[in-house]
Amino acid sequence: MKTSIAARSRIYYFFICMCLALSFTQGQVLPQMPQEYIETCVPQTDKTITVCSVGCMFLNTQLQQAIQAATPGTTILLEQGISYTGPYDLPEKNGDGWIIIRTAIDDDLLPRANERINPSTAPKLAKILAKPGLSAIKTKTRAHHYYFLGIEIAANDFSWNVVEIGSGEKNIEDLPHDITFDRVYLHGHKTLGSRRGIAMNGRRIAVVNSWLSDFKEVGFDSQALCAWNGTTFKVVNNYLEGAGENVMFGGAKPNITDLLCSDIEVRQNHFYKPLSWRVGDPSYEGTHWTVKNLFELKNADRVWIQGNVFENNWSDAQTGFAILFTPRTEAGSCPWITVQNVTFEQNIVRHIGSGFNISGKDNNYATIPTNHILLRNNLIEDLNGNTWGGDGRTLQVLNGVHHLTVNHNTFINPNGGTFVNADGPNFPNENFIYLNNITSNGNYGLHGSGKGTGKPSLNFYFPRAEFHHNVLTDGKASNGGTIANYPEGNYFPGPMADIGFLAFNMGIGGDYRLLTGSTYSAAGSEGMDIGADIEGLQMATAGVLSGLNQVCDESTSNIDQGINHPEISDMLPRPNPGKNSVFIPLTGEHQSSVFMMNMEGQPINSAKVSRLSDGWVIETSSLQNGVYLIQIRTDHKNHVFRWVKAD
């Protein structure tokens, strides 16, 4: 596929001015990052098949025949404004070339290569429709290398899976693989709903720059995207609606023994539940859809959730938690299932009844404990049980979660129940680290069932925890929010509105950067500001609502690709991902130094660094595939980027 490496590397700039190696604490073991990433820029083809009403290679009634006839390296062009009613099967083909299925319109009529589609584009598109109860598109075993571009895919009536990838394959080699949806408008029925947008049970399945809406059902869970029998997923720059869970991994028994849904990338998406689904809201439309959560992991390993906006979640079929990491073994039938190696960073979560619910085990069945979870540089605002229902809990930790790190977050919940709530007395939470956070104390602070507020609960449910350099606001003696209740090394300033934000704005839509001279500036454990790095968070989420995400060269329009941060993009490591070497462009006017580290912040001596006239080059042929840090020091500034080595 054609790609601009400098543009792709923009996803890593959020590490600017953060020396991550300095922020690791003695007991901290960070999650593993995904080991495989998916390239999703538009592939090149050299053959064309046309499908239309007259004068084409295939008639509009012959789309399945066109798909059967297509060989790898073919683009299938569908007629603008025509509805093609499925289900259409994607068969296995010989060869690794891509088959593109797209609307036959000029590229300039589609959103740009890095721009999310929206419903206003629908009149320009060809439509692939699902019959009642059926799918619009289905895969055969081992179907692979299909790319959907600029298409509307929709349900004509209620459908279970509008797109169904996978058909119960029992061997990983038999799974459909390398299937991408780019700038696709995919939706359920407006009034009848549909259970699921895409059942993503395959390998290397990607959904990018797309709009998925109206996935809702009464009495059952519904999702825009869900996978339970596959590996390696990319979900980037989408608008995602789902009443049950907007996106979920797990929730059904994998057909493949010992399979974990792994290597998952979820970035810069807008997760949203319309208020018209909320009973009692002025915009309520009259059908009580079953509402649960915004994002849930029930079966997952090596997950990177970064730069998303999660919005609107209320108490309904569950108690209002927005984000769940809760392993489920499907009544004990798959005891290997767990949730582990999850990095949740630089996300905004707002307008919710409760925040995170993290469980170490399936309620009634033995599981591998949930482990290695990192919550870092996130913002929660308008967490309010009074408004959105539920107990108003910021973070609930149950039944033995191991290696949970909560670092540099800003959690605004002044009227809530707890900022940490614990239960499960027979399963202590080992290696808990809670530091550098700005947190509303709530009514009960850090509280565990039967143990009271603060240190008694911390010592019982989180033995040997690290808990320091936190700002605990809105506390008073009557709710356990005083220094006597907590370990030394924390701050208790009173109301959150008074701690020195640039603009608090009642905790909804404020500017939560600390004022210059704030007591909590440069007061973190590593000398940084306490709370989330708001500027980095703003950059990471800057394109989420507008739907802009700079990743690919413009292969479907001629619009200029300039990055909005030239001082950063000028020095982005490239190629990224790369293989045998990586180049950092720096002109002679920069006084600079460059070195490479592993994810634990340790220098890698085998990565030879050489100075060139126009930058630096790092020899990386000796390194194993994985994620590394490249630190660039220039003019008293420090920039740290993630770089991925992949064959």
WODA-V603743 format. One record per residue. N is the residue number from 1. RES is the residue in one small letter. SS is DSSP state (H for helix, E for strand, C for the rest). PSI is psi in whole degrees, 0 to 359 (999 if undefined). OMEGA is omega in whole degrees, -180 to 180 (999 if undefined). Layout:
n = <N,N>
res = <RES,RES>
ss = <SS,SS>
psi = <PSI,PSI>
omega = <OMEGA,OMEGA>
This chain:
n = <1,2,3,4,5,6,7,8,9,10,11,12,13,14,15,16,17,18,19,20,21,22,23,24,25,26,27,28,29,30,31,32,33,34,35,36,37,38,39,40,41,42,43,44,45,46,47,48,49,50,51,52,53,54,55,56,57,58,59,60,61,62,63,64,65,66,67,68,69,70,71,72,73,74,75,76,77,78,79,80,81,82,83,84,85,86,87,88,89,90,91,92,93,94,95,96,97,98,99,100,101,102,103,104,105,106,107,108,109,110,111,112,113,114,115,116,117,118,119,120,121,122,123,124,125,126,127,128,129,130,131,132,133,134,135,136,137,138,139,140,141,142,143,144,145,146,147,148,149,150,151,152,153,154,155,156,157,158,159,160,161,162,163,164,165,166,167,168,169,170,171,172,173,174,175,176,177,178,179,180,181,182,183,184,185,186,187,188,189,190,191,192,193,194,195,196,197,198,199,200,201,202,203,204,205,206,207,208,209,210,211,212,213,214,215,216,217,218,219,220,221,222,223,224,225,226,227,228,229,230,231,232,233,234,235,236,237,238,239,240,241,242,243,244,245,246,247,248,249,250,251,252,253,254,255,256,257,258,259,260,261,262,263,264,265,266,267,268,269,270,271,272,273,274,275,276,277,278,279,280,281,282,283,284,285,286,287,288,289,290,291,292,293,294,295,296,297,298,299,300,301,302,303,304,305,306,307,308,309,310,311,312,313,314,315,316,317,318,319,320,321,322,323,324,325,326,327,328,329,330,331,332,333,334,335,336,337,338,339,340,341,342,343,344,345,346,347,348,349,350,351,352,353,354,355,356,357,358,359,360,361,362,363,364,365,366,367,368,369,370,371,372,373,374,375,376,377,378,379,380,381,382,383,384,385,386,387,388,389,390,391,392,393,394,395,396,397,398,399,400,401,402,403,404,405,406,407,408,409,410,411,412,413,414,415,416,417,418,419,420,421,422,423,424,425,426,427,428,429,430,431,432,433,434,435,436,437,438,439,440,441,442,443,444,445,446,447,448,449,450,451,452,453,454,455,456,457,458,459,460,461,462,463,464,465,466,467,468,469,470,471,472,473,474,475,476,477,478,479,480,481,482,483,484,485,486,487,488,489,490,491,492,493,494,495,496,497,498,499,500,501,502,503,504,505,506,507,508,509,510,511,512,513,514,515,516,517,518,519,520,521,522,523,524,525,526,527,528,529,530,531,532,533,534,535,536,537,538,539,540,541,542,543,544,545,546,547,548,549,550,551,552,553,554,555,556,557,558,559,560,561,562,563,564,565,566,567,568,569,570,571,572,573,574,575,576,577,578,579,580,581,582,583,584,585,586,587,588,589,590,591,592,593,594,595,596,597,598,599,600,601,602,603,604,605,606,607,608,609,610,611,612,613,614,615,616,617,618,619,620,621,622,623,624,625,626,627,628,629,630,631,632,633,634,635,636,637,638,639,640,641,642,643,644,645,646,647>
res = <m,k,t,s,i,a,a,r,s,r,i,y,y,f,f,i,c,m,c,l,a,l,s,f,t,q,g,q,v,l,p,q,m,p,q,e,y,i,e,t,c,v,p,q,t,d,k,t,i,t,v,c,s,v,g,c,m,f,l,n,t,q,l,q,q,a,i,q,a,a,t,p,g,t,t,i,l,l,e,q,g,i,s,y,t,g,p,y,d,l,p,e,k,n,g,d,g,w,i,i,i,r,t,a,i,d,d,d,l,l,p,r,a,n,e,r,i,n,p,s,t,a,p,k,l,a,k,i,l,a,k,p,g,l,s,a,i,k,t,k,t,r,a,h,h,y,y,f,l,g,i,e,i,a,a,n,d,f,s,w,n,v,v,e,i,g,s,g,e,k,n,i,e,d,l,p,h,d,i,t,f,d,r,v,y,l,h,g,h,k,t,l,g,s,r,r,g,i,a,m,n,g,r,r,i,a,v,v,n,s,w,l,s,d,f,k,e,v,g,f,d,s,q,a,l,c,a,w,n,g,t,t,f,k,v,v,n,n,y,l,e,g,a,g,e,n,v,m,f,g,g,a,k,p,n,i,t,d,l,l,c,s,d,i,e,v,r,q,n,h,f,y,k,p,l,s,w,r,v,g,d,p,s,y,e,g,t,h,w,t,v,k,n,l,f,e,l,k,n,a,d,r,v,w,i,q,g,n,v,f,e,n,n,w,s,d,a,q,t,g,f,a,i,l,f,t,p,r,t,e,a,g,s,c,p,w,i,t,v,q,n,v,t,f,e,q,n,i,v,r,h,i,g,s,g,f,n,i,s,g,k,d,n,n,y,a,t,i,p,t,n,h,i,l,l,r,n,n,l,i,e,d,l,n,g,n,t,w,g,g,d,g,r,t,l,q,v,l,n,g,v,h,h,l,t,v,n,h,n,t,f,i,n,p,n,g,g,t,f,v,n,a,d,g,p,n,f,p,n,e,n,f,i,y,l,n,n,i,t,s,n,g,n,y,g,l,h,g,s,g,k,g,t,g,k,p,s,l,n,f,y,f,p,r,a,e,f,h,h,n,v,l,t,d,g,k,a,s,n,g,g,t,i,a,n,y,p,e,g,n,y,f,p,g,p,m,a,d,i,g,f,l,a,f,n,m,g,i,g,g,d,y,r,l,l,t,g,s,t,y,s,a,a,g,s,e,g,m,d,i,g,a,d,i,e,g,l,q,m,a,t,a,g,v,l,s,g,l,n,q,v,c,d,e,s,t,s,n,i,d,q,g,i,n,h,p,e,i,s,d,m,l,p,r,p,n,p,g,k,n,s,v,f,i,p,l,t,g,e,h,q,s,s,v,f,m,m,n,m,e,g,q,p,i,n,s,a,k,v,s,r,l,s,d,g,w,v,i,e,t,s,s,l,q,n,g,v,y,l,i,q,i,r,t,d,h,k,n,h,v,f,r,w,v,k,a,d>
ss = <C,C,C,C,H,H,H,H,H,H,H,H,H,H,H,E,C,C,C,H,H,H,H,C,C,C,C,C,C,C,C,C,C,C,C,C,C,C,C,C,C,C,C,C,C,C,E,E,E,E,E,E,C,C,C,C,C,E,E,H,H,H,H,H,H,H,H,H,H,C,C,C,C,E,E,E,E,E,C,C,C,C,E,E,E,C,C,E,E,E,C,C,C,C,C,C,C,C,E,E,E,E,E,C,C,C,H,H,H,C,C,C,C,C,E,C,C,C,H,H,H,H,H,H,C,E,E,E,E,E,C,C,C,C,C,C,E,E,E,C,C,C,C,E,E,E,E,E,E,C,E,E,E,E,E,C,C,C,C,C,E,E,E,E,E,C,C,C,C,C,C,H,H,H,C,C,E,E,E,E,E,E,C,C,E,E,E,C,C,C,C,C,C,E,C,E,E,E,E,E,C,C,E,E,E,E,E,E,C,C,E,E,E,C,C,E,C,C,C,C,C,C,E,E,E,E,E,C,C,C,E,E,E,E,E,E,C,C,E,E,C,C,C,C,E,E,E,E,E,C,C,C,C,C,C,C,C,C,C,C,C,E,E,E,E,E,E,C,C,E,E,E,C,C,H,H,H,C,C,C,C,C,C,C,C,C,C,C,C,C,C,C,E,E,E,E,E,C,C,E,E,E,E,E,E,E,C,C,E,E,E,E,E,C,C,C,C,C,C,C,E,E,E,E,E,E,C,C,C,C,C,C,C,C,C,C,C,C,E,E,E,E,E,E,E,C,C,E,E,E,E,E,C,E,E,E,E,E,E,C,C,E,C,C,E,C,C,C,C,C,E,E,E,E,E,E,C,C,E,E,E,E,E,C,H,H,H,H,C,C,C,C,E,C,E,E,E,E,C,C,C,E,E,E,E,E,E,C,C,E,E,C,C,C,C,C,C,E,C,E,E,E,E,C,C,C,C,C,C,C,C,C,E,E,E,C,C,E,E,E,C,C,C,C,C,E,E,E,C,C,C,E,E,C,H,H,H,H,H,H,H,C,C,C,C,E,E,E,C,C,E,E,E,C,C,C,H,H,H,C,C,C,H,H,H,C,C,C,C,C,E,C,C,C,C,H,H,H,C,C,E,E,E,C,H,H,H,C,C,C,E,E,E,E,C,C,C,C,C,C,C,C,C,C,C,C,C,C,C,C,C,C,C,H,H,H,H,H,H,H,C,C,C,C,C,C,C,E,C,C,C,C,C,C,C,C,C,C,C,C,C,C,C,C,C,H,H,H,H,C,C,C,C,E,C,C,C,E,C,C,E,E,E,E,E,C,C,C,C,C,C,E,E,E,E,E,E,C,C,C,C,C,E,C,C,C,C,E,E,E,E,E,C,C,E,E,E,E,E,C,C,C,C,C,C,E,E,E,E,E,E,E,E,E,C,C,E,E,E,E,E,E,E,E,E,C,C>
psi = <151,133,144,110,321,320,317,325,352,335,346,358,351,358,9,137,19,110,89,328,334,346,356,133,170,319,3,130,111,155,151,143,167,144,352,134,153,131,129,12,155,126,163,139,162,7,155,138,130,142,120,186,332,143,14,174,326,145,164,336,0,30,319,321,324,319,319,324,338,135,159,137,22,141,126,120,122,150,133,134,358,141,127,119,121,200,142,131,139,109,164,140,156,130,161,8,155,151,115,133,116,167,140,72,162,146,325,345,351,159,157,166,336,22,136,139,162,170,339,341,347,319,341,352,155,153,133,118,150,135,161,127,357,178,156,322,136,157,148,163,132,14,144,158,56,136,115,126,126,52,145,129,125,163,131,341,193,134,150,306,111,321,130,104,124,146,45,26,142,356,138,330,340,352,144,149,161,67,126,139,115,124,54,133,107,121,154,184,136,317,331,341,182,150,321,140,297,123,110,52,74,194,139,63,129,140,116,146,31,168,116,120,165,41,107,150,156,123,356,157,144,149,150,315,139,142,144,354,57,177,154,102,146,123,99,131,50,157,128,117,132,133,313,290,126,315,137,141,123,195,353,162,127,139,339,119,138,10,133,138,108,165,68,127,117,102,143,43,157,105,126,136,120,139,345,348,354,118,129,344,147,334,4,133,0,348,127,86,153,110,134,280,170,325,134,136,121,347,101,147,136,77,130,112,107,136,27,161,118,124,129,102,129,165,127,260,343,187,11,4,137,318,126,131,91,99,143,121,11,64,35,4,344,79,350,348,139,177,122,159,61,122,114,102,147,46,153,127,123,159,64,159,324,166,264,137,111,121,141,344,163,144,313,10,148,137,162,129,140,134,153,70,130,120,111,133,46,156,127,128,156,46,112,106,331,323,315,358,160,189,357,42,129,310,119,129,121,141,45,62,128,137,57,120,127,107,129,55,157,111,110,112,58,334,14,180,303,158,337,127,131,150,170,67,339,1,84,153,103,147,49,129,122,106,154,28,145,120,135,132,324,190,330,4,222,117,137,146,123,3,356,191,141,228,320,317,320,314,327,311,339,64,138,27,155,124,98,167,35,146,113,107,171,23,153,166,325,339,23,21,50,165,331,338,349,163,161,158,17,169,144,80,350,215,141,328,342,4,350,43,157,320,110,317,42,22,20,111,25,178,104,24,146,141,149,131,1,146,334,2,135,25,6,174,338,14,7,171,142,149,183,148,91,322,317,321,318,319,319,330,10,324,8,312,326,339,30,131,103,107,313,158,156,92,1,19,171,24,140,145,24,133,145,354,73,328,338,311,335,339,17,132,141,146,157,107,158,187,283,343,162,139,135,109,120,124,168,344,346,128,116,161,152,136,161,144,160,180,354,4,14,133,146,102,334,349,96,128,130,142,130,172,332,13,207,150,139,124,121,11,334,352,149,157,140,193,134,166,135,121,128,121,123,131,51,14,156,126,133,127,147,137,137,126,127,134,999>
omega = <178,-179,171,-175,179,179,179,-175,-180,-178,-176,-172,-177,176,-178,177,176,175,-172,-178,-178,-174,-178,180,-172,-176,-171,172,-174,177,168,174,176,-180,179,179,-175,172,-174,177,-172,-179,176,173,-178,179,-178,170,180,179,-179,-174,-179,174,-179,180,178,175,179,177,-173,-178,179,177,178,178,179,-176,-175,174,179,-176,-177,169,176,-177,180,-174,180,174,-179,176,177,-174,-177,9,175,-179,173,-177,173,177,174,-179,-175,175,-177,168,180,174,-173,176,-179,174,178,-179,-177,178,175,170,179,-176,-178,-175,179,174,173,-173,-180,179,-171,-179,-179,-166,162,-175,172,-170,176,171,-180,177,-177,180,172,-176,177,179,166,177,177,171,-174,175,171,-175,179,-174,174,-178,167,177,-169,176,175,-176,174,176,178,177,-179,170,-177,176,-177,180,176,180,-176,176,-175,180,-178,-177,167,-176,179,177,-174,173,-175,-179,178,173,-171,-174,173,180,-173,-176,-179,-179,174,-174,-170,176,179,166,-167,-174,180,178,179,179,-175,174,-174,172,-171,-178,-179,-173,176,170,-168,-179,177,174,-180,177,177,-177,168,-179,177,176,177,-177,-179,-180,174,-175,174,179,-170,172,178,165,-169,175,172,-175,180,173,-180,176,178,170,-172,178,174,-177,174,175,-179,-179,178,-179,165,173,-168,178,-173,179,-179,-172,168,175,173,176,-170,169,179,178,175,175,-173,179,179,176,179,-179,-176,-173,168,176,-177,177,-179,-175,179,-169,177,-177,-179,171,174,-177,-171,177,178,-176,177,-178,-169,170,180,169,178,-167,173,172,-173,178,179,176,170,-166,172,176,-179,-172,-178,168,-169,-177,179,-176,180,179,176,-175,179,-173,178,-172,173,170,-175,177,-179,175,-178,-171,176,176,172,179,-173,179,-173,177,175,-173,-175,170,-176,-179,180,-175,169,-170,-171,-175,180,177,166,-175,170,-173,176,179,179,172,-172,174,176,176,167,175,-175,166,-170,179,179,-178,-170,179,-180,-173,179,-179,-180,-177,176,-177,-172,160,166,172,-176,178,173,180,179,-167,174,174,172,-176,-176,-175,-171,-177,-172,179,-177,169,166,178,-175,173,-176,-171,-179,-176,180,-180,-175,175,176,179,-180,-175,175,-178,166,-169,169,-180,-176,-176,-174,175,172,-169,175,-177,176,-174,176,-170,170,-170,178,178,179,-178,-177,-175,-177,-175,177,-180,167,-177,-176,180,175,172,-178,-172,174,-180,175,-174,-176,178,174,-177,-179,-176,-178,-176,-169,176,177,175,176,-174,-177,-170,-174,-176,178,-180,-174,-173,174,171,177,175,-177,175,178,176,177,178,-180,173,-168,168,179,176,174,-179,177,177,-172,172,179,-177,180,-175,180,177,176,176,171,-177,-180,170,-171,180,176,178,179,178,-177,-177,-171,-177,-172,-177,179,178,178,-177,-173,-178,-169,166,179,177,175,169,-178,-179,-178,-174,-176,177,-174,-178,-173,-180,177,-174,180,-176,-179,176,-179,-4,-178,2,179,-175,-171,179,177,-176,176,-177,177,-179,-178,-179,179,166,-168,169,-175,170,-176,179,168,-175,173,178,-180,179,179,-175,-178,177,-175,-178,-180,179,174,-179,-177,178,-179,174,178,177,-172,-175,-178,-176,173,176,-180,-177,-178,175,173,-179,-179,178,179,171,177,175,-179,179,179,-179,170,176,-175,170,-180,176,999>
